[in-house]
Amino acid sequence: MILIHYLLQIFIYVLIIDVILSYFPQLKSQEWARKLHQIADIPQRPIREMLPQGLPLDPTPMILIILIQVLMYLL
């Protein structure tokens, strides 16, 4: 149970780092940044598909962090 909490917490950090990296376009060409984005994008993709197109900001990471926090609370 504790391991699951740690893994979910690490994934929250991955999401936050991915959001911060999105503000630095020069880092997008780095291999580690692309891998991190691929990992963070897997659970975000279905949420993005449910949201309306053309939003000025992407609320998907925040929605996913809230869902993970709720899951951690329930475990």
MODELLER restraints for C-alpha pairs under 7 A, 6 or more apart:
rsr = mdl.restraints
at = mdl.atoms
rsr.add(forms.Gaussian(group=physical.xy_distance, feature=features.Distance(at['CA:5:A'], at['CA:72:A']), mean=6.22, stdev=0.5))
rsr.add(forms.Gaussian(group=physical.xy_distance, feature=features.Distance(at['CA:8:A'], at['CA:68:A']), mean=6.83, stdev=0.5))
rsr.add(forms.Gaussian(group=physical.xy_distance, feature=features.Distance(at['CA:12:A'], at['CA:65:A']), mean=6.09, stdev=0.5))
rsr.add(forms.Gaussian(group=physical.xy_distance, feature=features.Distance(at['CA:14:A'], at['CA:40:A']), mean=6.57, stdev=0.5))
rsr.add(forms.Gaussian(group=physical.xy_distance, feature=features.Distance(at['CA:15:A'], at['CA:40:A']), mean=5.74, stdev=0.5))
rsr.add(forms.Gaussian(group=physical.xy_distance, feature=features.Distance(at['CA:15:A'], at['CA:61:A']), mean=6.38, stdev=0.5))
rsr.add(forms.Gaussian(group=physical.xy_distance, feature=features.Distance(at['CA:18:A'], at['CA:36:A']), mean=6.75, stdev=0.5))
rsr.add(forms.Gaussian(group=physical.xy_distance, feature=features.Distance(at['CA:18:A'], at['CA:37:A']), mean=5.96, stdev=0.5))
rsr.add(forms.Gaussian(group=physical.xy_distance, feature=features.Distance(at['CA:18:A'], at['CA:40:A']), mean=6.99, stdev=0.5))
rsr.add(forms.Gaussian(group=physical.xy_distance, feature=features.Distance(at['CA:27:A'], at['CA:33:A']), mean=6.65, stdev=0.5))
rsr.add(forms.Gaussian(group=physical.xy_distance, feature=features.Distance(at['CA:28:A'], at['CA:34:A']), mean=6.32, stdev=0.5))
rsr.add(forms.Gaussian(group=physical.xy_distance, feature=features.Distance(at['CA:44:A'], at['CA:60:A']), mean=6.21, stdev=0.5))
rsr.add(forms.Gaussian(group=physical.xy_distance, feature=features.Distance(at['CA:44:A'], at['CA:61:A']), mean=6.98, stdev=0.5))
rsr.add(forms.Gaussian(group=physical.xy_distance, feature=features.Distance(at['CA:47:A'], at['CA:60:A']), mean=6.39, stdev=0.5))
rsr.add(forms.Gaussian(group=physical.xy_distance, feature=features.Distance(at['CA:48:A'], at['CA:60:A']), mean=6.24, stdev=0.5))
